[in-house]
Amino acid sequence: MIVAELKEIREIRNMVDRYASILVVGCDSCVAECAAGGHRETMLLSAALKLSYKKDNLNPVITEACLDRQCVDDFIEGIAHLVPEHDAILSLGCGAGVQALARVYADKPIIPALNTLFIGETEMRGVWQENCLGCGQCKLGYFGAVCPVTRCSKKLMNGPCGGSKGGKCEVNPEIRCGWDMIIRRLEALGELDRLTEYVPPLDWSTSHSGGPRRIVREDQKP
């Protein structure tokens, strides 16, 4: 899932103070899972903004709404009746959601309330770990489903650097060595022979290094 966090109220206000009416729109998908943008967070941000404005003797119109997904047009249409009544939309969605709203509602300023951080998983309540860089060439099958691109600080594809100690990363001793994780996982699976296979360096043109990416599935198009 996409992991994000709420911006500081000061930064949000710097972006929205010029508007007399603001539609605060949450996203009840990825960012809801990481407690950044679901129904609850949308209401809390609206309340925080109202309190902040009240302290400054200001009273802009602030309305809350929440979509199941901000990145899907069919869901975005759910706020169509509210958009004309507001000067701007404050999005509690990831960067993709913000840009989807901007595409659909081209005549409205769309302001991000979140910082989009990474693609990750929920390790436990309140803890999210980056596990995928979206490189476009998944090699997890070679590495026991542990990604060397994200879990190795040096992004090494053919073995550890030799600088780790006690299973901790040389670059950051606070985190586990990605290659220690890979080796232990393959050993437990009885597949250490995977490490005898040469894995070519990634072709980074399939990542964001090659520019914005797009997938078209003709069998899914209407």
ChimeraX attribute file (.defattr): number of C-alpha atoms within 10 A of each C-alpha:
attribute: neighborCount
match mode: 1-to-1
recipient: residues
	/A:1	17
	/A:2	22
	/A:3	24
	/A:4	26
	/A:5	18
	/A:6	19
	/A:7	15
	/A:8	11
	/A:9	14
	/A:10	10
	/A:11	10
	/A:12	17
	/A:13	15
	/A:14	9
	/A:15	15
	/A:16	20
	/A:17	13
	/A:18	11
	/A:19	15
	/A:20	14
	/A:21	18
	/A:22	24
	/A:23	23
	/A:24	24
	/A:25	29
	/A:26	31
	/A:27	28
	/A:28	23
	/A:29	19
	/A:30	21
	/A:31	25
	/A:32	22
	/A:33	20
	/A:34	21
	/A:35	18
	/A:36	28
	/A:37	30
	/A:38	26
	/A:39	20
	/A:40	14
	/A:41	20
	/A:42	26
	/A:43	19
	/A:44	14
	/A:45	20
	/A:46	19
	/A:47	14
	/A:48	13
	/A:49	19
	/A:50	17
	/A:51	14
	/A:52	16
	/A:53	15
	/A:54	12
	/A:55	10
	/A:56	9
	/A:57	8
	/A:58	13
	/A:59	15
	/A:60	15
	/A:61	14
	/A:62	17
	/A:63	18
	/A:64	19
	/A:65	17
	/A:66	25
	/A:67	21
	/A:68	18
	/A:69	19
	/A:70	28
	/A:71	20
	/A:72	14
	/A:73	13
	/A:74	10
	/A:75	15
	/A:76	21
	/A:77	15
	/A:78	15
	/A:79	14
	/A:80	12
	/A:81	8
	/A:82	13
	/A:83	17
	/A:84	13
	/A:85	13
	/A:86	18
	/A:87	18
	/A:88	22
	/A:89	28
	/A:90	25
	/A:91	26
	/A:92	34
	/A:93	36
	/A:94	29
	/A:95	19
	/A:96	14
	/A:97	21
	/A:98	22
	/A:99	19
	/A:100	19
	/A:101	24
	/A:102	16
	/A:103	13
	/A:104	13
	/A:105	18
	/A:106	11
	/A:107	12
	/A:108	16
	/A:109	17
	/A:110	25
	/A:111	20
	/A:112	24
	/A:113	32
	/A:114	23
	/A:115	17
	/A:116	19
	/A:117	13
	/A:118	18
	/A:119	17
	/A:120	18
	/A:121	17
	/A:122	14
	/A:123	9
	/A:124	8
	/A:125	9
	/A:126	9
	/A:127	9
	/A:128	19
	/A:129	15
	/A:130	16
	/A:131	17
	/A:132	19
	/A:133	16
	/A:134	14
	/A:135	17
	/A:136	14
	/A:137	12
	/A:138	14
	/A:139	17
	/A:140	13
	/A:141	10
	/A:142	20
	/A:143	22
	/A:144	20
	/A:145	14
	/A:146	22
	/A:147	24
	/A:148	25
	/A:149	21
	/A:150	19
	/A:151	24
	/A:152	25
	/A:153	17
	/A:154	15
	/A:155	18
	/A:156	17
	/A:157	19
	/A:158	16
	/A:159	17
	/A:160	19
	/A:161	14
	/A:162	9
	/A:163	11
	/A:164	18
	/A:165	12
	/A:166	9
	/A:167	15
	/A:168	18
	/A:169	24
	/A:170	18
	/A:171	13
	/A:172	11
	/A:173	13
	/A:174	9
	/A:175	14
	/A:176	19
	/A:177	25
	/A:178	25
	/A:179	28
	/A:180	19
	/A:181	21
	/A:182	25
	/A:183	20
	/A:184	13
	/A:185	17
	/A:186	19
	/A:187	14
	/A:188	11
	/A:189	10
	/A:190	10
	/A:191	14
	/A:192	17
	/A:193	10
	/A:194	16
	/A:195	15
	/A:196	9
	/A:197	9
	/A:198	11
	/A:199	13
	/A:200	8
	/A:201	10
	/A:202	16
	/A:203	12
	/A:204	12
	/A:205	13
	/A:206	15
	/A:207	16
	/A:208	13
	/A:209	11
	/A:210	10
	/A:211	9
	/A:212	8
	/A:213	11
	/A:214	5
	/A:215	5
	/A:216	7
	/A:217	6
	/A:218	7
	/A:219	6
	/A:220	6
	/A:221	6
	/A:222	4
